[in-house]
Amino acid sequence: MTQTLTPNHELAARLRESRLKDGLKHFIGGEWVDSQGGATFQTHTPTDNSPLTTVASGDATDIDRAARAAYDAFQTWREVGGAERRNILHKIADLIEARAQDIAVLESLDTGQAIRFMKSAAVRGAENFRFYADRAPAAGDGQSLPAPGFLNYTLRQPIGPVGVITPWNTPFMLSTWKIAPALAAGCTVVHKPAEWSPVTATLLAEIMDEAGLPKGVHNLVHGYGESAGKALTEHPLIQAIAFVGETVTGSHIMRQGADTLKRVHFELGGKNPVVVFDDADLDKALDAVVFMIYSLNGERCTSSSRVLIQEGIYDEFTARIAERARNIRVGDPLDPATEVGPLVHPRHFEKVMSYFNKAREEGATVAAGGERVGGEGNYVSPTLFTRARNDMRIAQEEIFGPVLTAIPFRDEAEALHLANDVKYGLAGYLWTNDLTRAHRFAHGLEAGMIWVNSENVRHLPTPFGGMKNSGIGRDGGDYSFEFYMETKNIAISLGTHQTARLGVGQPPKVPQEGAGE
């Protein structure tokens, strides 16, 4: 594709020379190390799939080193006061903000995400650390629960070393979303980033080390899911696994962690509906529908990938979506004008492309897009399928690209049935000016998060997570501490209760042999 050179390209060239030329190592126990067995793999930039850098490839031996480092560090980190943890986490946020441009450019190089979105992703990473920094002093707080004769009180204590496995879409921000609350809670971390997007995990490890995080509190091991990931989920010193990624992988992790009874937190897939009634503000709804599927290359777990539109406005509304989709600027992710960049990896590119023929075979209409863009790289045109049914694969399966399926509905009852008739339940979006219907529909929608007359606007204290095959557990606010911490109850007797007494009467007579004959 034609490339317009920008200051971002100049920075990218400098970063490739200074940061990526010599490859990426693991960070274990405060030291940058190669894999013990010397294995490496290459990561590629999705703009043309050329090599980006060489990465240390971890296995069970490297995970064991990292888990032991995390276990040793936990013995002291758990005793560090909340105020001190707060100070360190704020320093991490400061350094993230100072390096936001480097983070954004590296993320675009590594994932293909448009630079316009990666700038905000880096800033959001700093916000995550600040949010949990301010909660660190109260992380262990509990409740007073008096009862007759007793004073009960609860407290929370960090669970121990945890494994964090993060995905390849917006990896920097999602890593901070998991790691920040773990550190604020007093846990230590072994982080295994996705092998398709390992670059910014290294920068995050550098930042945390520079901020004064003690050695071993955060450890980074690169590698494949079937080697490093599996070893992490099975390691006996790791007490919990926080995972963001595909539903199938989440099932594997649950099985792998079963023998060691690991606590798990899963943020998994979605096939999220956005429901547009004919009384909605259609201009605002259009903006939100287009943004939530075509931003971030459609590689977003909360994307509204199914749009359910009331019959009377279906044709007009889908025509407007198609027009907007055709006007979206697809191109070099480092160009500030770009709105959709290349998909992260050739394997994922082929998966997304395969749905274009599936849609046609099932009888859907390709109203916009449905084709490759350019002759190299992983570029896909923003796509809209119309005249679709909810039983089609394009309506049931998570495509995870800039691909939207539009389905008509007659009334509220049918809309709710269609919205719920998938195996996922992460997010839902509803557009209507009928207040009563908005509440009623939201109550009936099987999703962990619902926005009414809005796109996804996150408020960090609120719970984030899904139902059904979309996950287990919640992030956000104190909900994260419920995962990373154990709640302990302590009961103090006030000396007024009576304990039942055993063994204070006459011992029973033991029958003698022949007695009673």
C-alpha positions in Angstrom: 0.0 0.0 0.0 1.1 3.6 -0.5 2.9 4.9 2.6 3.0 8.6 3.6 6.0 9.1 5.8 5.2 10.9 9.1 7.1 11.7 12.3 5.7 8.4 13.6 7.7 6.5 10.9 10.8 8.3 11.9 10.2 7.3 15.6 9.4 3.8 14.5 12.8 3.5 12.7 14.7 4.8 15.7 12.8 2.4 18.0 13.4 -0.6 15.7 17.1 0.2 15.8 17.4 1.0 19.5 14.9 -1.4 21.0 14.2 -4.3 18.6 17.5 -4.9 16.8 18.9 -7.2 19.5 15.7 -9.0 20.2 13.5 -9.4 23.3 14.4 -11.3 26.4 12.6 -12.6 29.5 12.6 -10.5 32.7 12.9 -12.9 35.6 13.8 -12.0 39.2 14.8 -8.5 38.1 17.2 -9.7 35.4 16.9 -9.8 31.6 17.7 -13.3 30.5 17.5 -15.6 27.5 15.5 -18.8 27.5 17.4 -21.5 29.4 17.3 -23.7 26.3 18.2 -20.9 24.0 15.0 -21.1 21.9 13.6 -18.0 20.1 10.9 -17.1 17.6 10.3 -14.2 15.3 7.5 -11.7 15.4 6.4 -9.8 12.3 4.8 -6.5 11.5 1.4 -7.0 10.0 1.8 -4.1 7.5 3.8 -6.4 5.2 4.5 -9.4 7.5 8.3 -8.7 7.4 10.3 -9.7 10.5 10.1 -7.2 13.3 12.3 -8.8 16.0 13.5 -12.0 17.6 11.9 -13.1 20.9 13.1 -15.5 23.6 10.8 -18.5 23.6 10.1 -19.7 27.1 9.2 -23.2 28.2 8.5 -25.0 31.5 12.0 -24.3 32.8 11.8 -20.6 32.3 8.3 -20.5 33.8 9.6 -22.4 36.8 12.3 -19.8 37.3 9.8 -17.0 37.0 7.3 -18.7 39.3 10.0 -19.3 42.0 11.2 -15.7 41.7 7.6 -14.5 42.1 7.1 -16.8 45.1 10.3 -15.6 46.8 9.4 -11.9 46.2 5.8 -12.5 47.5 7.2 -13.1 51.0 8.3 -9.5 51.3 5.9 -7.7 48.8 2.9 -8.9 50.7 4.2 -7.0 53.8 4.8 -3.8 51.9 2.3 -1.2 53.1 -0.4 0.1 50.8 0.9 3.6 50.9 4.3 2.4 49.5 2.6 0.3 46.8 0.6 3.3 45.9 3.7 5.4 45.4 5.4 2.8 43.2 2.3 2.4 41.1 2.0 6.1 40.6 5.6 6.2 39.5 4.8 3.5 36.9 1.9 5.6 35.7 4.2 8.7 35.4 6.7 6.7 33.3 3.9 5.3 31.0 2.7 8.8 30.3 6.2 10.0 29.6 6.7 7.2 27.1 3.2 7.2 25.7 4.4 8.0 22.1 7.0 5.2 22.1 4.3 2.8 23.4 1.8 3.8 20.8 4.3 3.5 17.9 5.6 0.2 19.1 2.0 -1.1 19.5 1.1 0.0 16.0 4.2 -1.7 14.6 3.5 -4.9 16.4 -0.3 -5.2 16.1 -1.3 -3.1 13.1 -3.6 -1.0 15.2 -4.1 2.6 14.0 -1.9 5.0 15.8 -4.9 7.3 16.6 -6.2 4.6 18.9 -2.9 3.5 20.4 -2.2 6.9 21.8 -5.2 6.7 23.9 -4.5 3.1 24.8 -1.2 4.1 26.4 -2.8 6.9 28.3 -5.5 4.4 29.5 -2.7 2.1 30.7 -1.5 4.9 33.0 -5.0 5.5 34.2 -5.3 1.9 35.2 -2.2 2.1 37.3 -3.3 5.4 39.0 -6.8 4.0 39.7 -5.4 0.9 41.5 -2.6 2.9 43.1 -5.1 5.0 44.9 -6.9 1.8 46.1 -3.8 0.0 47.3 -3.9 1.4 50.9 -7.5 0.1 51.4 -7.1 -3.1 49.5 -6.9 -5.2 52.7 -9.9 -3.5 54.3 -12.9 -5.7 55.4 -16.1 -5.4 57.4 -17.2 -5.4 61.0 -19.9 -8.1 61.4 -20.9 -8.3 65.1 -23.0 -11.2 66.3 -24.4 -12.2 69.8 -21.4 -13.0 71.9 -18.8 -12.3 69.2 -17.1 -9.6 67.3 -16.5 -10.8 63.7 -14.4 -8.8 61.3 -13.1 -9.6 57.9 -9.9 -8.6 56.1 -8.4 -9.3 52.7 -5.0 -10.7 52.1 -3.2 -11.2 48.7 -3.6 -14.7 47.3 0.0 -15.1 46.2 1.9 -15.3 42.9 -0.5 -15.1 40.0 -0.2 -15.8 36.3 -1.4 -13.1 33.8 -1.9 -14.2 30.2 -2.8 -11.3 27.9 -4.0 -11.2 24.2 -2.7 -9.7 21.1 -5.3 -6.9 20.6 -4.4 -3.7 22.5 -1.9 -5.8 24.5 -0.3 -2.9 26.5 -3.5 -1.5 27.9 -5.0 -5.0 28.7 -1.7 -6.0 30.4 -2.0 -2.9 32.7 -5.7 -3.8 33.4 -4.6 -7.1 34.9 -1.2 -6.3 36.4 -2.1 -3.1 38.2 -4.7 -4.5 40.5 -2.6 -7.6 41.2 0.3 -5.4 42.4 -2.0 -3.1 44.3 -3.4 -6.1 46.1 0.1 -7.3 47.1 0.4 -10.2 44.7 3.4 -10.9 42.6 3.1 -11.6 38.8 4.3 -13.9 36.1 3.2 -12.3 32.8 3.0 -14.3 29.5 2.0 -12.0 26.7 0.6 -13.3 23.3 3.3 -14.4 21.0 1.8 -12.4 18.1 2.3 -9.1 20.0 5.2 -9.3 22.5 6.9 -6.0 22.0 5.2 -3.6 24.5 5.2 -6.1 27.3 9.0 -5.7 27.4 8.6 -1.9 27.6 6.1 -2.3 30.5 8.5 -4.5 32.4 11.3 -1.9 31.9 9.0 0.8 33.2 8.0 -1.1 36.3 11.6 -1.9 37.1 12.6 1.7 36.6 9.8 2.8 38.9 11.3 0.8 41.8 9.2 -2.3 41.8 11.3 -4.8 43.8 13.0 -7.6 41.9 10.8 -10.7 41.3 7.5 -8.9 42.0 6.9 -8.7 38.2 8.3 -11.4 35.9 7.9 -11.6 32.1 8.2 -14.8 30.1 7.6 -14.8 26.3 6.5 -17.9 24.5 3.8 -20.0 23.0 0.6 -21.0 24.7 1.2 -24.7 24.3 4.6 -24.4 26.1 5.0 -21.4 28.3 1.3 -20.8 28.7 0.6 -24.4 29.7 3.5 -24.5 32.1 2.2 -21.3 33.8 -1.3 -22.6 34.2 0.0 -25.9 35.7 2.7 -24.6 38.0 2.0 -25.4 41.6 3.4 -22.1 43.0 1.0 -20.0 40.8 -2.2 -19.5 42.8 -4.5 -17.9 40.1 -4.6 -17.3 36.4 -6.0 -14.1 34.9 -6.6 -14.6 31.2 -7.9 -12.5 28.3 -8.5 -14.3 25.0 -10.5 -16.9 23.1 -13.1 -19.0 24.8 -11.6 -22.3 23.6 -8.2 -21.3 25.2 -10.0 -20.4 28.4 -11.4 -23.9 28.5 -7.9 -25.4 28.1 -6.6 -23.2 30.9 -9.4 -24.3 33.2 -8.5 -28.0 32.6 -4.8 -27.4 33.0 -5.3 -25.6 36.3 -7.7 -28.1 37.7 -5.1 -30.4 39.3 -3.7 -27.5 41.4 -7.1 -26.0 42.1 -6.2 -22.7 40.5 -8.6 -19.7 40.8 -9.3 -18.4 37.3 -10.6 -15.1 35.9 -11.5 -15.2 32.2 -12.4 -12.4 29.9 -13.3 -14.4 26.7 -15.1 -14.0 23.4 -18.2 -12.1 22.4 -20.8 -11.8 19.7 -22.2 -8.6 21.1 -25.5 -7.2 19.9 -26.3 -3.6 19.3 -30.1 -3.2 19.1 -31.6 -0.2 17.3 -35.3 0.5 17.7 -37.1 2.8 15.3 -37.6 5.5 18.0 -33.8 5.9 18.6 -31.7 8.9 17.8 -30.5 7.3 14.5 -27.7 9.7 13.9 -26.1 9.0 17.2 -26.8 5.3 16.9 -25.1 5.3 13.5 -22.0 6.8 14.9 -21.9 4.3 17.8 -22.5 1.3 15.6 -19.8 2.2 13.1 -17.3 3.1 15.8 -17.8 0.0 17.9 -17.2 -2.5 15.0 -14.7 -0.7 12.8 -12.4 0.9 15.4 -9.4 -1.1 16.7 -9.7 -3.1 13.4 -12.7 -4.8 14.9 -10.3 -6.8 17.1 -12.1 -5.9 20.3 -13.9 -8.3 22.6 -16.7 -5.7 23.3 -17.2 -4.8 19.6 -20.9 -4.7 18.6 -20.5 -7.3 15.8 -24.3 -7.9 15.4 -26.6 -5.0 14.7 -30.2 -5.8 15.2 -32.4 -3.2 13.5 -36.2 -2.8 13.6 -37.8 -3.7 10.3 -39.2 -0.3 9.5 -35.8 1.4 9.5 -33.6 -1.6 8.4 -33.0 -0.7 4.8 -32.3 3.0 5.4 -30.1 2.3 8.4 -28.0 -0.4 6.8 -27.6 1.8 3.7 -26.1 4.5 5.9 -23.8 2.0 7.6 -22.6 0.7 4.2 -21.8 4.2 3.1 -19.8 4.9 6.2 -18.0 1.6 5.9 -16.9 2.3 2.3 -15.5 5.7 3.4 -13.4 4.4 6.2 -9.7 5.0 5.6 -7.8 1.7 5.5 -4.0 2.0 5.5 -0.7 2.3 7.2 -1.3 2.2 10.9 1.4 4.8 11.6 -0.4 7.4 9.4 -2.6 9.6 11.7 -5.3 9.6 9.0 -5.7 5.8 9.0 -8.9 4.5 10.7 -8.4 0.8 10.1 -5.0 -0.9 9.8 -3.9 -4.4 9.0 -5.1 -7.4 11.0 -2.5 -8.7 13.5 -1.3 -11.9 11.8 -1.7 -13.8 8.5 -3.5 -16.7 10.3 -6.1 -14.3 11.7 -6.3 -12.5 8.3 -7.2 -15.8 6.6 -9.8 -16.6 9.3 -11.5 -13.2 8.8 -11.4 -13.5 5.0 -12.9 -17.0 5.1 -16.2 -15.5 6.5 -16.8 -13.6 3.2 -17.5 -16.8 1.3 -19.4 -18.3 4.2 -21.7 -15.3 4.3 -22.5 -15.6 0.6 -23.0 -19.4 0.8 -25.5 -18.9 3.6 -27.4 -16.3 1.6 -26.3 -13.0 3.2 -25.6 -10.0 1.1 -22.2 -8.3 1.2 -23.4 -4.7 1.3 -19.9 -3.2 1.8 -16.3 -4.6 1.8 -15.9 -8.3 1.8 -12.4 -8.2 0.2 -8.7 -7.8 0.7 -7.2 -4.4 0.5 -3.8 -4.1 -1.3 -1.4 -6.8 -2.4 0.6 -7.3 0.8 0.0 -7.2 4.5 -3.1 -8.2 6.3 -5.5 -5.5 5.2 -9.3 -6.2 5.0 -12.0 -3.8 3.9 -14.6 -2.8 6.5 -17.4 -5.2 5.8 -21.2 -5.2 6.3 -23.4 -8.3 5.8 -27.1 -7.5 5.3 -30.3 -9.7 5.1 -28.7 -12.0 7.6 -30.3 -14.5 9.9 -29.3 -15.2 13.4 -28.6 -18.9 12.7 -25.9 -18.0 10.1 -22.3 -18.6 11.1 -21.6 -14.9 10.6 -24.1 -14.2 13.4 -23.0 -16.9 15.8 -19.2 -17.1 15.6 -16.7 -14.5 16.8 -15.0 -13.2 13.6 -12.9 -10.6 15.5 -12.4 -8.2 12.6 -14.0 -5.2 10.9 -17.1 -7.2 10.0 -20.7 -6.4 10.9 -23.7 -8.6 10.5 -27.1 -6.8 10.2 -30.3 -8.7 11.2 -33.8 -7.3 11.1 -36.4 -7.7 13.9 -40.1 -7.0 14.2 -40.7 -6.1 17.9 -39.1 -6.0 21.3 -39.7 -9.7 22.0 -38.0 -10.9 18.8 -35.1 -8.4 19.4 -34.5 -9.8 22.9 -34.7 -13.4 21.6 -32.2 -12.7 18.8 -29.9 -10.8 21.1 -29.7 -13.7 23.6 -29.6 -16.5 21.0 -25.8 -16.9 21.0 -23.4 -18.7 23.3 -21.7 -15.5 24.3 -22.8 -12.8 26.8 -20.1 -10.2 27.2 -21.7 -6.8 26.3 -24.8 -5.4 24.8 -25.8 -2.0 23.4 -29.4 -0.6 23.2 -30.7 2.4 21.3 -34.2 3.6 22.1 -35.8 6.7 23.6 -38.4 4.6 25.4 -37.2 4.7 29.0 -39.4 1.9 30.2 -38.3 -0.4 27.4 -34.7 0.5 27.9 -34.8 -0.8 31.5 -37.0 -3.8 30.7 -34.8 -4.8 27.8 -31.5 -4.3 29.7 -32.9 -6.6 32.5 -33.6 -9.3 30.0 -30.4 -9.1 28.0 -28.0 -11.9 28.8 -24.8 -9.8 29.0 -22.4 -8.8 31.8 -22.3 -5.1 30.6 -24.9 -3.1 28.8 -24.8 0.4 27.5 -28.0 2.3 26.7 -27.8 5.0 24.0 -24.0 4.9 24.1 -21.0 3.1 22.8 -18.6 1.4 25.2 -17.6 4.1 27.7 -15.7 2.5 30.6 -16.0 3.8 34.2 -13.2 2.1 36.1 -15.0 1.4 39.4 -17.8 -0.6 37.6 -17.6 -4.3 37.0 -16.2 -5.6 33.7 -16.9 -9.1 32.6 -19.3 -11.5 30.9 -21.8 -14.3 31.2 -22.1 -17.6 29.5 -19.1 -18.4 27.2 -17.8 -14.9 27.6 -16.0 -15.4 30.9 -15.8 -15.9 34.6 -15.4 -13.2 37.2 -15.3 -9.4 37.1 -12.6 -6.7 36.8 -12.9 -3.1 37.9 -13.0 -1.3 41.2 -12.9 -3.7 44.2 -14.2 -6.5 42.0 -10.6 -7.1 41.0 -9.5 -7.4 44.6 -12.1 -10.2 45.1 -10.0 -12.2 42.6 -6.5 -11.3 43.7 -7.2 -11.5 47.4 -8.5 -14.0 50.0 -11.2 -12.8 52.4 -10.6 -14.0 55.9 -13.1 -13.9 58.8 -11.9 -13.5 62.4 -14.3 -14.2 65.2 -13.5 -12.9 68.7 -15.5 -14.2 71.6 -16.8 -11.6 74.1 -16.9 -14.4 76.7 -20.7 -14.5 77.1 -21.5 -17.6 75.1 -21.7 -21.1 76.5 -19.9 -24.0 74.8 -21.6 -27.4 74.8 -19.8 -29.7 77.3 -18.9 -33.3 76.4 -17.4 -36.0 78.6 -18.4 -34.5 82.0 -20.9 -37.2 83.1 -20.5 -40.8 84.4 -18.7 -43.0 81.9 -21.1 -45.6 80.4 -20.8 -49.1 81.8 -19.1 -51.6 79.6 -21.1 -54.8 79.5 -19.1 -57.7 80.9 -18.9 -61.0 79.0 -21.8 -63.2 79.9 -23.8 -60.4 81.6 -27.5 -60.9 81.3 -27.4 -64.6 80.8 
